[in-house]
Amino acid sequence: MGWLDERGIQYESLDVIADQEAYDEMVELSGQTYAPVIDVDGEVLADFGPDELAKFWEKLKST
């Protein structure tokens, strides 16, 4: 979230620990049980750190 915040990118944060529905959606989207998961217009990145997120975001911007 810090990476997104630093760049002024808006997002919706869901608590997959406290919200079973959000957890189920995360598993359905990503096919796994590890957080974080980000879904941008159907493009999904799961279980990532800042470096992977930066690469993912650059790929999205180039399409």
Distance bins in CASP14 RR format, pairs under 12 A and 6 or more apart:
PFRMAT RR
TARGET T0000
AUTHOR 0000-0000-0000
RMODE 2
METHOD distances of the structure
MODEL  1
1 7 0 0 0 0 0 1 0 0 0 0 0
1 8 0 0 0 0 0 1 0 0 0 0 0
1 9 0 0 0 0 1 0 0 0 0 0 0
1 10 0 0 0 0 0 1 0 0 0 0 0
1 11 1 0 0 1 0 0 0 0 0 0 0
1 12 0 0 0 0 0 1 0 0 0 0 0
1 13 1 0 0 1 0 0 0 0 0 0 0
1 14 0 0 0 0 0 1 0 0 0 0 0
1 35 0 0 0 0 0 1 0 0 0 0 0
1 36 0 0 0 0 1 0 0 0 0 0 0
1 38 0 0 0 0 1 0 0 0 0 0 0
1 49 0 0 0 0 0 1 0 0 0 0 0
1 50 0 0 0 0 0 1 0 0 0 0 0
1 53 0 0 0 0 0 1 0 0 0 0 0
2 8 0 0 0 0 1 0 0 0 0 0 0
2 9 0 0 0 0 1 0 0 0 0 0 0
2 11 0 0 0 0 0 1 0 0 0 0 0
2 13 0 0 0 0 0 1 0 0 0 0 0
2 36 0 0 0 0 0 1 0 0 0 0 0
2 49 0 0 0 0 0 1 0 0 0 0 0
2 50 0 0 0 0 1 0 0 0 0 0 0
2 53 0 0 0 0 1 0 0 0 0 0 0
2 54 0 0 0 0 0 1 0 0 0 0 0
3 9 0 0 0 0 1 0 0 0 0 0 0
3 11 0 0 0 0 0 1 0 0 0 0 0
3 36 0 0 0 0 0 1 0 0 0 0 0
3 38 0 0 0 0 0 1 0 0 0 0 0
3 45 0 0 0 0 0 1 0 0 0 0 0
3 48 0 0 0 0 1 0 0 0 0 0 0
3 49 0 0 0 0 1 0 0 0 0 0 0
3 50 1 0 1 0 0 0 0 0 0 0 0
3 51 0 0 0 0 1 0 0 0 0 0 0
3 52 0 0 0 0 0 1 0 0 0 0 0
3 53 1 0 1 0 0 0 0 0 0 0 0
3 54 1 0 0 1 0 0 0 0 0 0 0
3 55 0 0 0 0 0 1 0 0 0 0 0
3 56 0 0 0 0 0 1 0 0 0 0 0
3 57 0 0 0 0 1 0 0 0 0 0 0
4 10 0 0 0 0 1 0 0 0 0 0 0
4 11 1 0 1 0 0 0 0 0 0 0 0
4 12 0 0 0 0 0 1 0 0 0 0 0
4 13 0 0 0 0 1 0 0 0 0 0 0
4 36 0 0 0 0 0 1 0 0 0 0 0
4 38 0 0 0 0 1 0 0 0 0 0 0
4 40 0 0 0 0 0 1 0 0 0 0 0
4 48 0 0 0 0 0 1 0 0 0 0 0
4 49 0 0 0 0 0 1 0 0 0 0 0
4 50 0 0 0 0 1 0 0 0 0 0 0
4 53 1 0 0 1 0 0 0 0 0 0 0
4 54 0 0 0 0 0 1 0 0 0 0 0
4 56 0 0 0 0 0 1 0 0 0 0 0
4 57 0 0 0 0 1 0 0 0 0 0 0
5 11 0 0 0 0 1 0 0 0 0 0 0
5 13 0 0 0 0 0 1 0 0 0 0 0
5 50 0 0 0 0 0 1 0 0 0 0 0
6 50 0 0 0 0 1 0 0 0 0 0 0
6 53 0 0 0 0 0 1 0 0 0 0 0
6 54 0 0 0 0 0 1 0 0 0 0 0
6 57 0 0 0 0 0 1 0 0 0 0 0
7 50 0 0 0 0 0 1 0 0 0 0 0
7 53 0 0 0 0 0 1 0 0 0 0 0
7 54 0 0 0 0 1 0 0 0 0 0 0
7 57 0 0 0 0 1 0 0 0 0 0 0
7 58 0 0 0 0 0 1 0 0 0 0 0
7 61 0 0 0 0 0 1 0 0 0 0 0
8 57 0 0 0 0 0 1 0 0 0 0 0
9 38 0 0 0 0 0 1 0 0 0 0 0
9 40 0 0 0 0 1 0 0 0 0 0 0
9 53 0 0 0 0 0 1 0 0 0 0 0
9 54 0 0 0 0 0 1 0 0 0 0 0
9 57 0 0 0 0 1 0 0 0 0 0 0
9 60 0 0 0 0 0 1 0 0 0 0 0
9 61 0 0 0 0 0 1 0 0 0 0 0
10 40 0 0 0 0 0 1 0 0 0 0 0
11 36 0 0 0 0 0 1 0 0 0 0 0
11 37 0 0 0 0 0 1 0 0 0 0 0
11 38 1 0 0 1 0 0 0 0 0 0 0
11 39 0 0 0 0 1 0 0 0 0 0 0
11 40 0 0 0 0 1 0 0 0 0 0 0
11 53 0 0 0 0 0 1 0 0 0 0 0
11 57 0 0 0 0 0 1 0 0 0 0 0
12 22 0 0 0 0 0 1 0 0 0 0 0
12 25 0 0 0 0 0 1 0 0 0 0 0
12 38 0 0 0 0 0 1 0 0 0 0 0
12 39 0 0 0 0 1 0 0 0 0 0 0
12 40 0 0 0 0 0 1 0 0 0 0 0
13 19 0 0 0 0 0 1 0 0 0 0 0
13 22 0 0 0 0 1 0 0 0 0 0 0
13 26 0 0 0 0 0 1 0 0 0 0 0
13 35 0 0 0 0 0 1 0 0 0 0 0
13 36 0 0 0 0 1 0 0 0 0 0 0
13 37 0 0 0 0 0 1 0 0 0 0 0
13 38 0 0 0 0 0 1 0 0 0 0 0
14 20 0 0 0 0 0 1 0 0 0 0 0
14 21 0 0 0 0 1 0 0 0 0 0 0
14 22 1 1 0 0 0 0 0 0 0 0 0
14 23 0 0 0 0 1 0 0 0 0 0 0
14 24 0 0 0 0 0 1 0 0 0 0 0
14 25 1 0 0 1 0 0 0 0 0 0 0
14 26 1 0 0 1 0 0 0 0 0 0 0
14 29 0 0 0 0 0 1 0 0 0 0 0
14 35 0 0 0 0 1 0 0 0 0 0 0
14 36 0 0 0 0 0 1 0 0 0 0 0
14 37 0 0 0 0 1 0 0 0 0 0 0
14 38 0 0 0 0 0 1 0 0 0 0 0
14 39 0 0 0 0 0 1 0 0 0 0 0
15 21 0 0 0 0 0 1 0 0 0 0 0
15 22 1 0 0 1 0 0 0 0 0 0 0
15 23 0 0 0 0 1 0 0 0 0 0 0
15 25 0 0 0 0 0 1 0 0 0 0 0
15 26 0 0 0 0 0 1 0 0 0 0 0
15 35 0 0 0 0 1 0 0 0 0 0 0
15 36 0 0 0 0 0 1 0 0 0 0 0
16 22 1 0 1 0 0 0 0 0 0 0 0
16 23 1 0 1 0 0 0 0 0 0 0 0
16 24 0 0 0 0 1 0 0 0 0 0 0
16 25 0 0 0 0 1 0 0 0 0 0 0
16 26 1 0 1 0 0 0 0 0 0 0 0
16 27 0 0 0 0 1 0 0 0 0 0 0
16 28 0 0 0 0 0 1 0 0 0 0 0
16 29 0 0 0 0 0 1 0 0 0 0 0
16 30 0 0 0 0 0 1 0 0 0 0 0
16 32 0 0 0 0 0 1 0 0 0 0 0
16 33 0 0 0 0 1 0 0 0 0 0 0
16 34 0 0 0 0 1 0 0 0 0 0 0
16 35 1 0 1 0 0 0 0 0 0 0 0
16 36 0 0 0 0 1 0 0 0 0 0 0
16 37 0 0 0 0 1 0 0 0 0 0 0
16 46 0 0 0 0 0 1 0 0 0 0 0
17 23 1 0 0 1 0 0 0 0 0 0 0
17 26 0 0 0 0 0 1 0 0 0 0 0
17 33 0 0 0 0 0 1 0 0 0 0 0
17 35 0 0 0 0 1 0 0 0 0 0 0
19 25 0 0 0 0 1 0 0 0 0 0 0
19 26 0 0 0 0 1 0 0 0 0 0 0
19 35 0 0 0 0 0 1 0 0 0 0 0
20 26 0 0 0 0 0 1 0 0 0 0 0
20 27 0 0 0 0 0 1 0 0 0 0 0
21 27 0 0 0 0 0 1 0 0 0 0 0
21 28 0 0 0 0 0 1 0 0 0 0 0
22 28 0 0 0 0 0 1 0 0 0 0 0
22 29 0 0 0 0 0 1 0 0 0 0 0
22 35 0 0 0 0 1 0 0 0 0 0 0
22 36 0 0 0 0 0 1 0 0 0 0 0
22 37 0 0 0 0 0 1 0 0 0 0 0
22 39 0 0 0 0 0 1 0 0 0 0 0
23 29 0 0 0 0 0 1 0 0 0 0 0
23 30 0 0 0 0 0 1 0 0 0 0 0
23 32 0 0 0 0 0 1 0 0 0 0 0
23 33 0 0 0 0 1 0 0 0 0 0 0
23 34 0 0 0 0 0 1 0 0 0 0 0
23 35 0 0 0 0 1 0 0 0 0 0 0
23 37 0 0 0 0 0 1 0 0 0 0 0
24 30 0 0 0 0 0 1 0 0 0 0 0
24 31 0 0 0 0 0 1 0 0 0 0 0
24 33 0 0 0 0 0 1 0 0 0 0 0
24 37 0 0 0 0 0 1 0 0 0 0 0
25 31 0 0 0 0 0 1 0 0 0 0 0
25 35 0 0 0 0 0 1 0 0 0 0 0
25 37 0 0 0 0 1 0 0 0 0 0 0
25 39 0 0 0 0 1 0 0 0 0 0 0
25 44 0 0 0 0 0 1 0 0 0 0 0
26 32 0 0 0 0 1 0 0 0 0 0 0
26 33 1 0 0 1 0 0 0 0 0 0 0
26 34 0 0 0 0 1 0 0 0 0 0 0
26 35 1 0 0 1 0 0 0 0 0 0 0
26 36 0 0 0 0 1 0 0 0 0 0 0
26 37 1 0 1 0 0 0 0 0 0 0 0
26 38 0 0 0 0 0 1 0 0 0 0 0
26 39 0 0 0 0 1 0 0 0 0 0 0
26 44 0 0 0 0 1 0 0 0 0 0 0
26 45 0 0 0 0 0 1 0 0 0 0 0
26 46 0 0 0 0 1 0 0 0 0 0 0
26 47 0 0 0 0 0 1 0 0 0 0 0
27 33 1 0 1 0 0 0 0 0 0 0 0
27 34 0 0 0 0 1 0 0 0 0 0 0
27 35 0 0 0 0 0 1 0 0 0 0 0
27 37 0 0 0 0 1 0 0 0 0 0 0
27 44 0 0 0 0 0 1 0 0 0 0 0
27 46 0 0 0 0 1 0 0 0 0 0 0
27 47 0 0 0 0 0 1 0 0 0 0 0
28 37 0 0 0 0 0 1 0 0 0 0 0
28 39 0 0 0 0 0 1 0 0 0 0 0
28 44 0 0 0 0 0 1 0 0 0 0 0
28 46 0 0 0 0 0 1 0 0 0 0 0
29 35 0 0 0 0 0 1 0 0 0 0 0
29 36 0 0 0 0 0 1 0 0 0 0 0
29 37 1 0 1 0 0 0 0 0 0 0 0
29 38 0 0 0 0 1 0 0 0 0 0 0
29 39 1 0 1 0 0 0 0 0 0 0 0
29 40 0 0 0 0 0 1 0 0 0 0 0
29 42 0 0 0 0 1 0 0 0 0 0 0
29 43 0 0 0 0 0 1 0 0 0 0 0
29 44 1 0 1 0 0 0 0 0 0 0 0
29 45 0 0 0 0 0 1 0 0 0 0 0
29 46 1 0 0 1 0 0 0 0 0 0 0
30 36 0 0 0 0 1 0 0 0 0 0 0
30 37 1 0 1 0 0 0 0 0 0 0 0
30 38 0 0 0 0 1 0 0 0 0 0 0
30 39 0 0 0 0 1 0 0 0 0 0 0
30 42 0 0 0 0 0 1 0 0 0 0 0
30 43 0 0 0 0 0 1 0 0 0 0 0
30 44 1 0 1 0 0 0 0 0 0 0 0
30 45 0 0 0 0 1 0 0 0 0 0 0
30 46 1 1 0 0 0 0 0 0 0 0 0
30 47 1 0 0 1 0 0 0 0 0 0 0
30 48 0 0 0 0 0 1 0 0 0 0 0
31 37 0 0 0 0 1 0 0 0 0 0 0
31 39 0 0 0 0 0 1 0 0 0 0 0
31 44 0 0 0 0 1 0 0 0 0 0 0
31 46 1 0 0 1 0 0 0 0 0 0 0
31 47 0 0 0 0 0 1 0 0 0 0 0
32 44 0 0 0 0 0 1 0 0 0 0 0
32 45 0 0 0 0 0 1 0 0 0 0 0
32 46 1 0 1 0 0 0 0 0 0 0 0
32 47 1 0 0 1 0 0 0 0 0 0 0
32 48 0 0 0 0 0 1 0 0 0 0 0
33 46 0 0 0 0 1 0 0 0 0 0 0
33 47 0 0 0 0 1 0 0 0 0 0 0
34 45 0 0 0 0 0 1 0 0 0 0 0
34 46 1 0 0 1 0 0 0 0 0 0 0
34 47 1 1 0 0 0 0 0 0 0 0 0
34 48 0 0 0 0 1 0 0 0 0 0 0
34 49 0 0 0 0 0 1 0 0 0 0 0
35 45 0 0 0 0 0 1 0 0 0 0 0
35 46 0 0 0 0 1 0 0 0 0 0 0
35 47 1 0 0 1 0 0 0 0 0 0 0
35 48 0 0 0 0 1 0 0 0 0 0 0
35 49 0 0 0 0 0 1 0 0 0 0 0
36 44 0 0 0 0 0 1 0 0 0 0 0
36 45 0 0 0 0 1 0 0 0 0 0 0
36 46 1 0 0 1 0 0 0 0 0 0 0
36 47 1 0 0 1 0 0 0 0 0 0 0
36 48 1 0 0 1 0 0 0 0 0 0 0
36 49 1 0 0 1 0 0 0 0 0 0 0
36 50 0 0 0 0 0 1 0 0 0 0 0
36 52 0 0 0 0 0 1 0 0 0 0 0
36 53 0 0 0 0 1 0 0 0 0 0 0
36 56 0 0 0 0 0 1 0 0 0 0 0
37 43 0 0 0 0 0 1 0 0 0 0 0
37 44 1 0 0 1 0 0 0 0 0 0 0
37 45 1 0 0 1 0 0 0 0 0 0 0
37 46 1 0 1 0 0 0 0 0 0 0 0
37 47 1 0 0 1 0 0 0 0 0 0 0
37 48 0 0 0 0 1 0 0 0 0 0 0
37 49 0 0 0 0 0 1 0 0 0 0 0
37 52 0 0 0 0 0 1 0 0 0 0 0
37 53 0 0 0 0 0 1 0 0 0 0 0
37 56 0 0 0 0 0 1 0 0 0 0 0
38 44 1 0 0 1 0 0 0 0 0 0 0
38 45 1 0 1 0 0 0 0 0 0 0 0
38 46 1 0 0 1 0 0 0 0 0 0 0
38 47 0 0 0 0 0 1 0 0 0 0 0
38 48 1 0 0 1 0 0 0 0 0 0 0
38 49 0 0 0 0 0 1 0 0 0 0 0
38 50 0 0 0 0 0 1 0 0 0 0 0
38 52 0 0 0 0 1 0 0 0 0 0 0
38 53 1 0 0 1 0 0 0 0 0 0 0
38 56 1 0 0 1 0 0 0 0 0 0 0
38 57 0 0 0 0 1 0 0 0 0 0 0
38 60 0 0 0 0 0 1 0 0 0 0 0
39 45 0 0 0 0 1 0 0 0 0 0 0
39 46 0 0 0 0 1 0 0 0 0 0 0
39 56 0 0 0 0 0 1 0 0 0 0 0
39 60 0 0 0 0 0 1 0 0 0 0 0
40 53 0 0 0 0 0 1 0 0 0 0 0
40 56 0 0 0 0 1 0 0 0 0 0 0
40 57 0 0 0 0 1 0 0 0 0 0 0
40 59 0 0 0 0 0 1 0 0 0 0 0
40 60 1 0 1 0 0 0 0 0 0 0 0
40 61 0 0 0 0 0 1 0 0 0 0 0
40 63 0 0 0 0 0 1 0 0 0 0 0
41 60 1 0 0 1 0 0 0 0 0 0 0
41 63 0 0 0 0 1 0 0 0 0 0 0
42 60 0 0 0 0 0 1 0 0 0 0 0
42 63 0 0 0 0 0 1 0 0 0 0 0
43 56 1 0 0 1 0 0 0 0 0 0 0
43 57 0 0 0 0 0 1 0 0 0 0 0
43 59 0 0 0 0 1 0 0 0 0 0 0
43 60 1 0 0 1 0 0 0 0 0 0 0
43 61 0 0 0 0 0 1 0 0 0 0 0
43 62 0 0 0 0 0 1 0 0 0 0 0
43 63 0 0 0 0 1 0 0 0 0 0 0
44 56 0 0 0 0 1 0 0 0 0 0 0
44 60 0 0 0 0 0 1 0 0 0 0 0
45 51 0 0 0 0 0 1 0 0 0 0 0
45 52 1 0 0 1 0 0 0 0 0 0 0
45 53 1 0 0 1 0 0 0 0 0 0 0
45 54 0 0 0 0 0 1 0 0 0 0 0
45 55 0 0 0 0 1 0 0 0 0 0 0
45 56 1 0 1 0 0 0 0 0 0 0 0
45 57 0 0 0 0 1 0 0 0 0 0 0
45 58 0 0 0 0 0 1 0 0 0 0 0
45 59 0 0 0 0 1 0 0 0 0 0 0
45 60 0 0 0 0 1 0 0 0 0 0 0
46 52 0 0 0 0 1 0 0 0 0 0 0
46 53 0 0 0 0 0 1 0 0 0 0 0
46 56 0 0 0 0 0 1 0 0 0 0 0
47 53 0 0 0 0 0 1 0 0 0 0 0
47 56 0 0 0 0 0 1 0 0 0 0 0
48 54 0 0 0 0 1 0 0 0 0 0 0
48 55 0 0 0 0 1 0 0 0 0 0 0
48 56 1 0 0 1 0 0 0 0 0 0 0
48 57 0 0 0 0 0 1 0 0 0 0 0
49 55 0 0 0 0 0 1 0 0 0 0 0
49 56 0 0 0 0 1 0 0 0 0 0 0
49 57 0 0 0 0 0 1 0 0 0 0 0
50 56 0 0 0 0 0 1 0 0 0 0 0
50 57 0 0 0 0 0 1 0 0 0 0 0
51 57 0 0 0 0 0 1 0 0 0 0 0
51 58 0 0 0 0 0 1 0 0 0 0 0
52 58 0 0 0 0 0 1 0 0 0 0 0
52 59 0 0 0 0 0 1 0 0 0 0 0
53 59 0 0 0 0 0 1 0 0 0 0 0
53 60 0 0 0 0 0 1 0 0 0 0 0
54 60 0 0 0 0 0 1 0 0 0 0 0
54 61 0 0 0 0 0 1 0 0 0 0 0
55 61 0 0 0 0 0 1 0 0 0 0 0
55 62 0 0 0 0 0 1 0 0 0 0 0
56 62 0 0 0 0 0 1 0 0 0 0 0
56 63 0 0 0 0 0 1 0 0 0 0 0
57 63 0 0 0 0 0 1 0 0 0 0 0
END
